[in-house]
Amino acid sequence: WTLTEVLFSGLMGKDVFLRSPWHQLRHPLIFYYGHVACLYINKFRVAGLLKEGVNEYMEQIMETGVDEMSWDDLSKNEMEWPELREVTEYRRTVYNIVKDVILNGNWSFPIKIDDP
C-alpha cells in the first residue's frame, strides 16, 4: 500500500493523473491509483469478508485493466474519470477497511486453503 502512495506522490499536479498517455494504449494514471484499492474491495467481497462495496462507481471503472480487444482501445480514454480527491478519499476508506479486517479478523493459524 505504502509503495503505491510513494510512487504516486512524485506526480506533480492533478492534471497528470487525468492525462491520457500519448500512445492511448493504457488508462490515465488515476485508474492505476485507484485500481489496487478496488481489487482489495472486490476480493474481500468474493471472500465473504465484506457484504457491500465502498463505491460502486469506482469499483466498476477501476476493476478491469486494459483489455487486449480492439473495442476496448477505442473508448477507454474518452470517459470522464473521477477527480483525484475522490480517488484519494476512496483509497483512504479502503485502507481503513483493509487494516480493520487484518487487525480484527477472526483468524486461525495456520491459514488453510479454505480460509478467506
ABEGO torsion letter per residue (X at the ends): XAAAAAAAAABBEAAAAABBBAAGABBBAAAAAAAAAAAAAAAAAAAGABABBABAAAAAAAABBBBABAAAAAAAAABBBBBAAAAAAAAAAAAAAAAAAAAABBBBOBBBAABX
